Amino acid sequence: MNPFGPLPAVVALGGGHGLSASLSALRQLTPRLTAIVTVADDGGSSGRLRDEFPILPPGDLRMALAALCGDDEVGRAWAAVLQSRFPGDGPLGGHSIGNLLIAGLWQQLSDPVAGLDMVAAMLNVEGRVLPMAAVPLVIEAEVIGADPASPDERTLVVGQEEVALATGDIADVRLVPANPPAVPEALAAVATADYIVLGPGSWYSSVIPHLLVPELARAIENSQARRILTLNLVPTADETPAYTASRHIEVLAEHAPGLRLDAVVADPSFADGDTHLATFVASLGAKLVVAPVRMRDGSARHDPHLLASVYAGIMGL
């Protein structure tokens, strides 16, 4: 694919479906891929496991592993197994098979990174999946107008699930603990990356949290890698219901004032008509890349092939 030199080392940061989208695109360009994943999920199967055992929430890590499974029949079958859930209302009901597999390996190995590496080896995953912090995290947000009766008051909302569902305007978000230890392997991946890709995803619960881990934020800021930000396709219905594309950039800069970018990818459906976007992007040192990256069915999902084509252009592949 690239006759002019080795394929780039790429680090993708995020969580949930947004990270899966970027990984599905990036894996088409390079096998030298590391996913660094948020560990603040407290809902669903991950929340139940986190309440029962002293472990990182495995859900977003599982989704990243599934996105990197082989693109053949066996790989797709394993990805489906990882993502499948037990039915019913019993003790296993709602748990994903992948979450239980990861939790079981962590119990045996007492090392989250070793457990994830073992799952990756079992499934013939291309690339590596790492947690962004060595301890499970809690997201807290200050929300203005969470109580309709007091539209100007700030309310403290605790937990990723509660933040994602909060009504009102999120004024600030932070992590508990405030200075969590970063995973050394994640810091090493950032330090040796050629490209760092941040987003798309839930802005306050999947994208910004990486920049709130001080060691990881410093590593990103000091890395010699080119930094690419991928914007969402539409304002999300939960955390950012009325945010323009430029407001997403503004919020990111407020929480990570030392961050500089090289490229910001935006679909025309979100970028067009936003008169402030180019200025905000330029203020972070970046070039605005407006290109179609949306699924052709019109749904609010990134098309992995279109996104891969845009990333390839930025990377010169």
N, C-alpha and C positions, 0 to 999 in steps of 0.2 A: 504493500500500500504506500509505503514511503521509501522510494529508492535512494533518497539522499542521506539517510542516516538511520540510527536506531529509533524505534518508536518511543514516544515520550512516556515518562512516569507521571501519572495523573492521580491526584488526591481529590475525591469528591466528598463533600461534607453535607450532612442533612439528616433527614429521618423520614420514615413513612413512605407514602406514595411518591412524594417529590423526589426523594433520593433514588427510589427505584427507577423513576423516569430518566434521571441523568445517568445512572449506571447502565441502563439498557441502551442508551445512546453511546456512551463512552466505550463500552466493551466492544463495539464495532470498530473502534479505532486503535485500541492498544490493549494488550494483556497486562501491561504494567500499571495496574489499577488498584488503588486502596480506597475503601470506603470508611469514613470516620463518622460514627453514628451517635445521635443523641441518646442519652440514657436517663430521661426524665419521665417516660411513659408510666402512668399510674392507673390506666383504665383497662377494662377487659381482662383477657388472660394474663397479660403482663402484670397488671395491678394485683391480681389475685396471687400470682407466684411471688411477687415482690412483698406482699403482706405476709405470706407464709414462710418465706425463706429469705435470708440475708443476701440477696443476689441482685445484680443489675437487671432491669427489665429487658427481657430478651426479644420483644416483639419487633422493634425496628431493626435490630440486628438480624433477625430471621428474614425479614423482608429484603434486606440487602443481600443476604446469602442467596435467596431465591432468585433475585435479579441477575446474579452472576453464575447461576448454574449453566451447564452446557446447553448450547442451542441445538442439540440433537434430540432424538426421541427419548433417550434415557435422561438427559438433563432436564427436559421439560417435565418428565414424569416425577423426578425428584423435587423440582420446584413446586409442583402441584401438591405433593405429599407434605412438604414443609408448610405450605399455606393452608392445608385442609384442617378442619376443626371437628372435634367430637360433637355429635348432636346430643340433644336432650338437656334435662335440668339436673342430672346427677353430678357427682363430684368432678367428673371429667368434662361435663358439658360446657362447650364454649372454648375450651382450651385448644390451641393449635398444636398439632403434632410437632412442628418445628420448635415451638417454645419449650415443650417438655423434653425434647431431645437435647436442646442446649442446656436447660437447667440440670438435666441428669449428668451431662458431661462435666458441668461446672462442679457438681457435688463430688464427682470422682477425682477431678484434677485440681480443684481449689485454685485455679488460675483461669480467669475469664478469657484471656488472649489465647492460651493453649487450647481451651475448649473450642473456641471459634475456629482456630486453625485446624483442629481435628475434624470438625464438621465440614469445613471447606475441603479438606483432603478426601473425606469420605464421598463427597458429592462431586469431586473433580471440578471445583469452582475455580474459575480464572480470576486472579486477583486476591485481595485480602480484605477482610472485614474486621474493623477494630472499634471499640467503644471510645467516645471522646473523653471520658473521665473514668477513673478507677473505682469510683463509688457511685451508687445510685443517687440521683439528684431530684430535687423538688423545685418546680417553677412557681414563683410568686409574681403577681402582677398588681399594680395599682390601676384600678379601673374607675374612670370618671363617669358618673351617671348609671352605675350598675343598678341603683335603686331609682326607678322612674319618679318616685316621689321627691327625690333629692338629686336633681340632675347635675348639680355642681359639686357634689361631694365625692371624695375618693373612697373606694372600698378595696380592701385587700382580698384578693382572690388567690387561693392556694391550690396547686396541683395542675398538671398539664391538661387533664380532661376538663377541669373547671375553667381554666383560662381559655381553652378552645371554645367553650360554650358560653363564655361571659358576654352579657349584653352591656353596651356602653363603649366608651373609647378607652383603649389601653394606653395609659400614659407612661408606664415604666414597667420593665420586667427584669427579674433578677433570679439568681440561683441560690439554693440552700443545699449544702454549705456554699458560702460566697467565694471561697478560694479552693475548689476541689482539686485534688491531684490529677493531672493529665496522665494519660497512658504513655509511657516512654516510647512505645512502638509508633504511636500516632505522631508524636513530636518528631521522631526520626523520619517518618514518611513525609511529613510536611517539609522538613529541612532538605530533603533530597528530591523533591518533586520538581518537574518541569512546568506543570500547570496545576492550579488549585481551582476547583469548581465549587461554588457555593450556590445553593438553591437549585431548582425551585422547591417550594414547600410552604407549610404553615409558618408565617414569618416569625411570630413570637415564640412558638414552641418547637420548631425544627431548624430554622435558619439562624436566628440571632443567638440562641444558646451557645453555639460553638465559640462565639466571640465574647462570651461571658466567663469562659474558663481562662483565667489570666495567662497561664503558661501556653495554652493553645493559641490564644489571641496573639501573644507576642511572637510565637513561632510563625504564624501566618503573616503577620506584619513584616517580620524580618526575613522571610523566605525570599530567595532569588527567583522563585517561580512566578510565572505570569498568573494573575488572579482573574477569574471569570465569574461573574454573577449572572445567574439565569433567573429572570423575573417570572412570576406566575402569569397565567393567561387571563385571569379575571380577578377582581376582588373576591376573597373567600367569604363565604356566607357567615363565618363565625368570627375569627379574630380581626379581620380587616374588611368589613363589609362595604365601606365607602372609600377605601384607599385608592387613589390613582397610582399609576406606575411611579411617578415622581415622589409621592408620599412614601412608598416602600423604600426608595433610596434614602430619603430624609431620615426615616426611622432607623435604618441601618446605621447611618452616620452618627446619629445621636447616641446609640449604644456602643459604637466602636469608632470613636473619633480619630484613632490612629490608622484606620484601615484605608488603604489605597487599592484601586482596582485598575485592570488593564482593559477589560471589555465587559460590557453589560448587554446581555441578549434579551430582546423583547419581541414578542409577536406584534404584528401591525394592529391587531384588534385591540391590544391594550395600550400600545404606544401612540397610535395616531390620535391627534387632537390634544395630547398632553403637552402644552406649550412650555412647561418647565422641565420636562424630562432631560433633554439634551444638556441643559445648564447644570442640573443636579449631577448628572453622570460625569460631566467634565470637571466638576468640583472635586471629584474623587480620583481624577487623573485618568479616566477611562474613555474608551471609544464606545459609542452607542452602536450596536449592531441590531438593526430592525430587520427581521426575516420571518417568514411563515414557519412556525414550529408547532402549530396546533393540529390535532387529528382532523382529517378531512371530513369526518362526520359532524364536525361542529361542536363536539363535546369539549369540556374544559380539561382536556388531557393533552400532554405533549406527545407528539409523534416521535418515537425513538429514531426513526430514519431521517426525518427532517432535522431533528436536533443534532444528530450525529453529523450531518452535512454541514451545519453551521459551526459546530465545534471543529470539524476538520479544516474549514476555511480559516478559522482563527489560529489554529495550530500549524497551518501550512502543510497539511498532510495530503 
